[in-house]
Structures are given as structure tokens and as C-alpha cells.
Amino acid sequence: MYLNCVDLNSAELVFWDMVDRDDVAWNSLITGYLRNSKIKEGVWLFIKMMSVGFSPTLFTYFMVLNACSRLKDYRSGRLIHAHVIGRNVPLDLLLQITLVGMYCNVGNMRTAYKIFSRMENPDLVSWNSIISGYSENEDGEKAMNLFVQLREMFFPKPDDYTFAGIISATRAFPSSSYGKPLHAEVIKTGFERSVFVGSTLVSMYFKNHESEAAWRVFCSISVKDVVLWTELITVLRQGEIIHCYAVKLGYDAEMSLSGNLIDMYAKNGSLEAAYLVFSQILKQGLIPDQVTFLSLLSACSRSRLVEQGKFLWNYMNSIGLIPGPKHYTCMITLFSRAALLEEAEEIINKSPYIEDNLELWRTLLSSCVINKNFKVGIHAAEEVLRLKAEDGPTLVLLSNLYAVARRWDEVAEIRRNVRGLMLEKDPGLSWIEAKNDIHVLSSGDQSHPKADEVQAELHRLKRNMIRTENDDRETQNACYISCRDEAYALEVEFNSKTNEVHTGLKF
């Protein structure tokens, strides 16, 4: 009753209070967990059930193996498979298909194929599973061999899922070898309007730099889902298609929206074009996914479109999508470029990805130096040093910030800390090949035959860095300290690389 009402807490209490738990109770709670997306709990309870000697039903085996597949939990999946064999559980077609899918998903294609090859009469779902498995594990040749075997059979016949799997498997090969013949067969069998086949064809043609063919396929699909739109946005961001293709193919009138998308988004990464795609997705009643939002936020960040970025961020949260680390990076970069440093600080404080916050705070600190925001900059530096103590580049940025504020005592203290880091660090090694000779260099190394000339070149470049034409004394002092400390940081953190460059210049 509680499971039917989706009240798992009450169901758990009743289950664990039972004196004698029978097979039905175990199977019911496991199934309830899995149906309500508590996958880890369901797998754990299943293993617990086996350890105390109760027998799962075939349906429970099916459910829990699917759960292992979704979790990519190879260890638990293999344990359950061993239990199936040890208990002589009858392997019906559904259980065999589930095992094939599980092993494909965890990357064990050898076992997946072994199970598939022992099927007496594999149905189309079985064929699709093994072909897609080889596709996802980047073994296009084996996938193609299986597809050829399937095509030569009288029954079953390939469907749109089969073609989607095999086209995906051959994306790495030239389209003339496999892709175009498969596309021709798709048209012949009537699956050219399938969104599953269409998305793989679009991806295949783009990967082979055949943008015109990809655009033609995209336009031929009347009902486009969010996966297909996201695929288009992703490839457009890479500049794989341009507006003239739509005009050349005669789609400029009916696809004026997409024409603007191609022209603006592909060439300049403009959010105006991306917004057109976004509005189309919403008009079709589709829910954009995290990949779509990441593409749009990236365009916002590049174009410094703050209000649009805020709207996307708020909309993403309002529909229940949890922003990932890359989404946070886009927002911090956007706010930093727009000098909205307090808002960037607020976003970082809300980020649950503590390990990824280091780079976010560094980005914010750099912007604080540029925008002379002392208060936020100090906080950002403190957070970076808390996450990574004695971080040389951060100390240099912090000294620049103090220099902007004309707090020279703090600048001197930080420089002493940087010197301490230099003494504590093991010397790094690098090398450069010049005139068929390999020169190995390390920080502070003076053993090279032309060490004096290399150091002279280094000092010359330092002097050029320090020069400034700005007559404002405050800016001049800040610039001097900044350039001097940047040069010093290079010596501390990357001196061997600097010597490498200068050695190359001398030779």
C-alpha cells in the first residue's frame, strides 16, 4: 500500500519491523526503490536479500540489472549475473537482453557478445543492444559486421533505432565509406524523418565537415526534439556551418529563423542567434537540457550580455535543472567581464562544488585587480589560499591588488612569501631543441654554457615590461609593482620555461 502511494519511508519502517520477511516483501521493497529512482538503495537491498538466502523474481532480476546498467556498476552487475548462473535461474529472452545491455553499458563487450551469441532467436531489441554497445564503445567495424549479418536475415528487419546505432558507430570513418550508403538505405527504408536517425546523421556529417549535408538532414525532420536542437547548437558553436548553405539549398524563406542562427551564432558566437534556437525549443513545448543552457551561457559570457545571462540562469533553476561546475564558470566569467564583482562573489558562495571553486575565485581575483576592487579581491584571495595554501600565482595577484591600493608594506610582505616558496620548491626541468641540440634547463640553473647571455635577455625583457608611458604616479607605481612581480612570479613558478624561451631566442 505504502509503495503504491510512493511513501517509501513508511514502507521501509513496515519492512524492517517485520519479524518474518518473505520473498514477496523483499521483492516489493526492491522494486519500489527502483521505480522511485532510489537506484543505489535498490541494488544494495537486492544484494542484502541474496546474502540472507531469499530468491528474487525474474522481474526483480530484470529491474536490478537495469539499475546496475544505469549506474555503470560493473561489480554489482557481475555479482548478480554470477548469482543467476549459480541458482540456475532460467535465462529468458528479457533477462538475456538485460544482461547484454548491462555489459555493453559498463564497457565489457566481450561478455556482452558471448551472451548475445548464445541466444537461440535474438529479437531486434537484442540486435540493437549489441550494435549500439559496440557503437558506444567505439568499435565501428564490429558494429558494422553485426549490422551486415542482421540485414542479410529475413527477420527481424532493422528499424530506426538500428540505423541510429550503426550510423553513430561509423561517425569516425569517412562518410563516403559507410555514412552515405547508410543514409541512402535510411531513405530507402523510410526512416529519413526519424529524429533518432536524423540526430546521428547530423552529427556524422558535421564530424566529416559536410555541413551542407548536415543542414539538409536537419531541415528534413519535421518534428525536432531537444536532443536534435542541442546537437545543432553544439556544432554551430564550432563554426561548422554558415548562412550561405541555407540560401544555397533554398531554405532561406522557410528557415529565416535558422538562417539568422547560422549566420550570427556560427560566425560570432552571438547570443541573439542562440536565443532564436532557444525560443524555438520553448515553442515546441520541449524542456532544454543542461547542455543547451551551457551553450547559451557561454554565448552570453563571450558577448557580455548580463541580463540575458541572468535570465537563463534563473530560468534554468526555475525548471529544476541543477547547474554544474561549467555553468558556474560561465556565470563568474560573465559577471567578471562586466565588472559585477559582488554578484560574481555571491554566485561562488552559493556553488556546491567546493573542489571547483579554486579556479572561480582565481578568476574573480584577476578581475578585482583589473577593476581595482580591493574588498572583493581580498576575500577572493583569502578563499584561494584557504583552498590551496602558498599558491604562487595568487600571491602575485594579491600583491598587484595591494599595489593598486598603495599598500606597499603588504606588497613587500607578500614578495617575501613568494621568495620563501621559491626556496622550498624542487626545481622544475624543461627542455628546448635548437639547431638539432637539446638544452635542458631548470629554475636558477647557471650551468648552461650560455647562461649569462640567457640571463641578459631575461633582464632585457623585464626592463621592457617595467617601462610605461602613463604619467599618473599611482598607476605607474601599480604597473611597476605588477610587472615586476609578474616577472618575479615567472622566475618562481616558471623560470625554467622562461629560460627555455630565451635560450631559443639566443639560438
N, C-alpha and C positions, 0 to 999 in steps of 0.2 A: 504494500500500500504506500509506504513512505517513498519507495523508489519511483512509483508511478506519479507521485506528487513532487518529484525532484527534491525531496527533503533528505539529502544524504546524511546529514548529521544525526537525524533521528534514526535512520536506517542503520547507521553504524552502532549507535547505542543499543538498539534492539539485538543486533547481530552479536556483539561482544558480550551481552548479558545472557545469551542463550547457553543453557547447560550442555545440550547436545546439538551441535551444529551438523546438519546433514548436507548431502551433496547439493540439494536444491538451494539451501541458504548460501553456501559458498558461491555457487554459480550465479545466483541472483545478485549478490552484492558486487561481485567482479564485473558482471555485465552492467550494473548500474553505474559503477565508477567509469567504465569505458564510454558508455553512452553520454555521460555528462562531462566529458573531456578531462576527467581525472585519470590520465593515462598511466602515470608513474605509480599511483596508488593501486590501480587495477592490476598492473603487471606484478607489483610486489605481493599483493594478496593472492594472485594466482600461484606464484612460486611458494608462498606460505601454505597454500592449500595442498600442493603436491607434496610438500615436506611432511605433512601430517597424515598422508595416505588417502585423501579423498580424490575421487575421479571427476575430472572436468567433462562437460558435454562437448560434442563436436562443435557446437555453436560457440562455446566458450573458447575452445582452441582457436577457432577462426577469429574471434574478436581480439584475443590477446596477442596473437601473431601479427595481426594488423597493427596493433598498438606498438609492438616491438619494431615493426617496419617504419612507422611514423617517427618513433624516437631514434631510429637507426641504432637500436640496442642489439648489437650482434651477439653479445654474450648471453643475454636472456633468451633471445630467439633460438640460438643453438641449443641451449639447455632444454627449452620446451620441445624442440624437434627431437632431441635425444629421448625425452620422456614419451613422445608419441611412438617412437620406434620400440622403446623398452616395454611399453604397455600393449604393444601390438594393436594400436588404435587403427581402425580401418581408414586408409587414405582415400577418401572420396575425391572427386574432381575439385570441389570447392577448397578443400584443405590443401591439395597439391598446388592449386593456383596461388593460394595464400602464401605457402612456403616459397614458391618461385618468386613472388613479389617481394617477400621479406628479404631473401638473399640478394636479389637484384638491388634493393634499396640500400643494403649495407655494403655493397660492392663485391660480394663473393659470387662472381658469375660462374665459377667452376661448379659449385654446389647447385646453383640455380639451374644450370643446364643439365646437370645429372638428373635432377628431379624431373625436369621437363622431358628429357629423353625417355624416361621410364613411363610416361603417361601413355595409356593404351590409345585413347582417342582424344588428343588435346583439342579443345574448342578454340574459337577465335580469341577469347579473352586470354587463354594461355599463350597463344602465339603473340598477341600484342604485348603481354607482360615481358616475355623473354626478349623480344625485339627492342622494346623500349629500354629494358635493362642494359642491353649492350650499347644502346644509344647513349644513355646517361653515363655509362662508364667508358665512353669514348672508344668503343671498338666497332667502328663503322663497317669493317669488312665482314665480321661475323654476323652483324645485324643484316647486312645485305644478303649473305648466303642463306640465312633463315627466311628472309623475305622471298627470295627466289624459290625456295622449297615450297613455301606457302602458296605462291602464285601458281605453281605447277599442279597443285591439288585441285580436285573437282570441288571439294568442300572442306573447310569453310573458305569463303572469299574475303579478301581484305576489305576493311571498312575505313572510315575517315581517321579513326584512332591509329590504325595500322600505318596509313600513309603519313600521319603526323610523326609517328615514331621513327619510321625509316628515313624520312626527309631530314629530321633532326640529326639522325646518325651520320648523314652524308654531308653535313654542312662544311666540314673541314676539307672536303675534296672539291676540285674544280666543278662548277655547276654543269659543264658540258659532259662530265663523266657520268654522273648519277642524277644530279638535281633536275636538269631539264628533261631527261627521259622520264623521270618520276612525275614531274609536273605534267607532262603530256598524258601519262597514264591516269593521273588525277582527273584531268579534264575528260578523258575518255570514259571513266567510270562514274562521272557525275558528282565528284566531291569538291569541285573547284570553289564552291561557295561556303564550304565548311570553315568555321572560324578556327578550328583546331589545325586544319591543314594550312589555312591561309597564314596564320602567325608563323608557322615553321618555314613556309615558303618565303615570306618577307625576310625573316632572319637569314635564311640560306642565301638569298640573292644579295642582301646587304653585305654579308661576310665575303662574298665573291666580288664585291664592288660593282654590282649590276643594279644600280639604283633605279633605272628606268623600269626594269622588270619587277622589282620590288614594289614600286609605286603602282604599277598596273594591277598587281595582285591585290594590294590594299584597297584600291578603288573598286575592285570587282566584288568585294564582300559587302553585302547589303546590311547585315546585322553585325556590328562590330562590338566586341566585349572589351572589358577593361584591360585584359591581357594584351590584346592586339593594339589598343591605343598606347599602352605603356611601351610595347615593343617599338612602335613608331617614334614616340618621344625619345626613347633611348638612342636609336640610331640617328635621329635627326640631330641630337646634341653633338654627334661626332662629325657632323657636316657631310653625311653620306648622300644627301640629295639636295637638289636646288630647284628653284621655281620653274625654270625653263622646261623641266621634264613634264610638269603638269600641262603647260601650254602646248608642248610638242605632241602630247598624247590626246589633246582635245578635251581635257578635264577642267580647263580654266574657268569655264562658266559655272558648271555644277559644283566644282570644288574650289570656289574662290576662297572659302574659309581655309581650306588646307593649303591653297597657294600662298596665302599670307603666312601660314605656319611654316611652310618650307622656306620661303624667302627670308623671313626675319629670324626664325629660330635656328635654322641650319647655319646661316652665314654669320650671325652676330650673337647667338645665344640670347636673343631678346625675349623678355617675359611676355611681351604683347602677343607674340605668336604662340607661346606656350599656353597662355590664357585662353586662346581660341580653342585649342585642343581640350583644355580643362572644361570649358563651358559645354563643349560637345559631349564630353563624358557625362556631365551632370544632366544634360537634356535627355540623354538616353536612359536616365534612371540608374546608371551604374555608380558604384562606390569606388572612388580612386583608392589605390593601394599605397603602401609606403614608398615604393619605387617611383610612382608618379609624383608624389609630393617632394621626394628628394630632387627629382629633375627640375621641378618648378622652383623650389627654394634655391637651388644652385643658380638658376637664371636670375632670380631676384638678387642674389648676392653679387653676381657679376655686374648687374645693371644698377645696383644701389637703390632698388625700389623698395623702400622701407615699408610703406603702408601695405603694398601687395604682399610682402613677406609676412607681416603681422597677420594679415587676413588668412593666409594659407596656414600659418602656424596655429591660429585659434580654431580654424575650421577643422584642421586635422585632429586636434584634441577633442573638438565637439562631437565628432563622429566615432570616437572611441579608438582611434589609431594611436598607438604609443610611439612617440618619436624615438628614433635610435640615435646612437652617437653621431652619425653623419648628419642627421637633421640638426642636432645641436651645433655642430661645427658650422653649418651653413648660416644659422641664425647669429652666432657670435661673429662670424666674418662680416655678415651684413651690417650688424649694429656697429662694429668697429670701424668699418669703412665709412659709415655715416656719422661717426664721432658720437654715437649714442652710447657712451661707455657705461653709464649707470644701468641702462636697460640690458646691456650685454652681461654686466655683473649679476644682475637679477636672474637672467636665464641660466647662467652657470651654477648659481646657488641652488637652482631647482633641479639640476641634472642628477639623475640617479646613477650615472656611470662614473663612479669615482675614479677608476683607473684611467679613463679617457679625459678627465678634467685637466690633466697636466698641460696638454697642448692648447686647450681652450684658454687657460689662464695665461699662458705664454703669448698667445695671440692678442689677448686683451692688454697685456703689459706693453707689448710693442706699440699698440695704438695709443696707449696712455703717454708714452714717450713722445710720439709724434704730435699728439694733441695737447701736451703739457697738462694732463690731468693727474695731479700729484696724489690726491686722495685715493682714487680708484687704483692707480698704479701701484701704490704701496701695498694695498690689500692684495692685488693680483700677485705681486712679487712674494708676499708672505705665503700665499697659498701654494705657489710653485715650489718654494723652498721647503714648505711643510711636506709636500708630496715627494720631493726629490732634494734632499739636503745637499748643499755645496754644489749647486748647479752653476757651472761657469758662465754660460751664455746669459742666464737670468741675472747673475750678479752684474754683468756688464750692462745689461739693460737698466737695472736698478741704479747703477752709478750714473748712467745717462740721465735718468729721471731726476736724481738729486742735483746733477749739474744744471739742468734746466731751472730747478728751484734755487740755484745758487747756494746749495748747502754743501760747501766744499769739504767740511770735516767728515761728513758721511761718505763723500766720494773717496777721500783718502783711505778711510777705514775699509771700504769695500775693495779697493785696489789691493790693500794688504791681504785681505782674504783670498783674492784671486792669486796673489803670489804664493800663498800657502797651498792652494790647490795645485799649482804648478810643481811645487816641491814634492807633494805627496803622490802625484800621478806617475805611473810607469810610462816610460817614453813610448810613443807610438811610432811605428815604422811605415814608410811608404816608399814607392819607387817610381822612377820615370825612365823611359827609354829615349835616348837622344843620340842620333848618329850611330845607331846599332850598338850602343853601350847602355847597360842598365846601371842606374845610380840609385843606391839605397840610402835613405835619409831618415833621421829621427829628430825629435824635438831637442834643440840645443846642441846638435851634433856639429863638431868643428873638425872632424877627421877627414872630410872630403878635400881633395886636392885644391879645389877652387872655392873653399868655404868663404874666404874673405870677399871674393867677388860676389858670391851669392848674398852674403850679408849686406854688402854695399848696395846691391839692387833692392834688397828689402827695405833698408833705411831710406833710399830714394823714394820708394813708393809711399812710405809712411809720411815723409815730408809733404808729398803731393796731397795726401789725404788731409793733412792738417791745414793746408792753405785755404783761405776763404776770402771772398770779396765783400762779405757782409760787414758793414761798418758799425752795426749795432753791437755794443760791447757784450751785452747779455747773451745774445745769440752766438756771438763769436766765441765766448767762453764755453758755452754749451757745446758748440760744434767742435771746439778744440778737444774738450774732455771726451766727447762722444767718439770722435775719430781716433784719439789717442788710445782710448780704452778698447775700441773695436780692434785696432791694430794689436794691442796687447792681448786681447782675447784670442786673436788668431795665433799668437805665439803660444798662449797657454793651451788652447784646445786643439789647434790645427797647425802647429808650427811645422811639422814635417811635411804637410801638404803645401804650405806656403813655400818652404824651401824647394819642394818639388817643382812648383811653377817657376820659381826664379831660376832654378838650375836649368829648366827647359829654355828660359829666356836667354840665359848665358850661352847655351849651346846652339 
